[in-house]
């Protein structure tokens, strides 16, 4: 293993909330546990990349969710695929 997984109990309250959402959707929070090794990267990923790109702006959420799911299918991340599929169906 190149990077350790940070246990849920050691995550910040915000990271724990993300962990809980991920486990509820796809029963996998590995990427969040690994990102927790770098709080700066974790914050960028959750608060800037995802929040600003996919949850703000004028484009309706349903279209953003479909694009997000399509992007995850292209790059092949199984964690992303499971989460984004559930989110796109919800939207």
Backbone torsions as a table, in degrees:
resi	resn	phi	psi	omega
1	UNK	NA	127.9	179.5
2	UNK	-81.9	-34.3	-179.6
3	UNK	-130.1	139.7	178.2
4	UNK	-77.2	151.8	173.4
5	UNK	-92.8	128.6	179.7
6	UNK	-84.7	123.9	-179.1
7	UNK	-62.5	150.7	-178.5
8	UNK	-51.9	-41.7	-177.4
9	UNK	-60.6	-22.9	-179.1
10	UNK	-96.5	0.1	179.1
11	UNK	-81.5	155.9	174.4
12	UNK	-66.6	162.4	178.2
13	UNK	-56.1	-38.3	178.3
14	UNK	-65.8	-43.2	178.3
15	UNK	-66.3	-37.1	177.3
16	UNK	-63.1	-38.6	177.8
17	UNK	-63.5	-42.0	176.3
18	UNK	-64.3	-40.9	177.6
19	UNK	-59.3	-47.0	-179.7
20	UNK	-61.9	-43.3	178.4
21	UNK	-61.7	-44.4	-178.7
22	UNK	-63.5	-42.4	179.5
23	UNK	-65.9	-36.1	179.3
24	UNK	-68.3	-34.8	-177.1
25	UNK	-81.0	-48.9	-171.3
26	UNK	-135.5	9.1	178.2
27	UNK	56.0	35.9	178.9
28	UNK	-151.6	125.6	177.9
29	UNK	-129.2	22.7	-175.8
30	UNK	-54.4	-47.8	-176.6
31	UNK	-61.8	-35.8	178.9
32	UNK	-70.3	-36.9	177.7
33	UNK	-66.1	-38.0	179.2
34	UNK	-73.5	-44.4	178.2
35	UNK	-58.0	-29.0	-178.2
36	UNK	-63.8	-15.5	174.5
37	UNK	-65.1	-22.9	178.3
38	UNK	-127.5	93.3	-179.5
39	UNK	-54.8	-34.4	179.8
40	UNK	-65.7	-45.5	178.3
41	UNK	-66.2	-40.5	179.1
42	UNK	-61.3	-44.4	-179.9
43	UNK	-65.2	-44.2	178.6
44	UNK	-59.5	-47.3	-177.5
45	UNK	-59.3	-48.0	-174.1
46	UNK	-83.8	-41.7	-172.1
47	UNK	-92.6	-26.2	-177.7
48	UNK	-107.7	-61.6	-176.5
49	UNK	-57.0	-62.0	-176.2
50	UNK	-71.3	-48.1	-175.8
51	UNK	-61.1	-50.6	-176.4
52	UNK	-73.2	-38.5	-176.3
53	UNK	-78.0	-43.1	-171.7
54	UNK	-106.7	-16.6	-174.4
55	UNK	-120.6	4.2	176.3
56	UNK	-126.3	167.2	177.0
57	UNK	101.3	-173.8	-171.6
58	UNK	-93.7	-17.9	-177.8
59	UNK	-72.5	130.8	-179.6
60	UNK	-56.8	144.6	-176.2
61	UNK	-56.8	-38.5	-175.4
62	UNK	-60.6	-37.0	178.6
63	UNK	-71.9	-39.1	178.1
64	UNK	-63.6	-39.2	179.5
65	UNK	-66.3	-39.1	177.2
66	UNK	-65.1	-41.9	177.2
67	UNK	-63.7	-43.9	-180.0
68	UNK	-60.5	-42.9	178.7
69	UNK	-65.2	-43.7	179.1
70	UNK	-61.5	-42.7	178.1
71	UNK	-61.0	-40.8	179.9
72	UNK	-68.5	-31.7	175.3
73	UNK	-66.6	-36.1	179.8
74	UNK	-69.4	-46.5	-177.3
75	UNK	-83.3	-14.4	168.3
76	UNK	83.6	11.2	178.9
77	UNK	-73.2	114.7	-177.4
78	UNK	-64.7	-36.8	175.9
79	UNK	-58.8	-49.8	179.9
80	UNK	-62.6	-43.7	-179.3
81	UNK	-57.2	-46.7	-178.3
82	UNK	-64.6	-46.4	-179.4
83	UNK	-66.8	-45.1	-176.1
84	UNK	-71.2	-31.8	175.7
85	UNK	-62.9	-46.8	-180.0
86	UNK	-62.7	-42.3	-179.9
87	UNK	-66.5	-38.9	-179.6
88	UNK	-69.5	-37.7	176.9
89	UNK	-65.7	-39.0	178.5
90	UNK	-63.7	-41.6	-178.4
91	UNK	-70.4	NA	NA
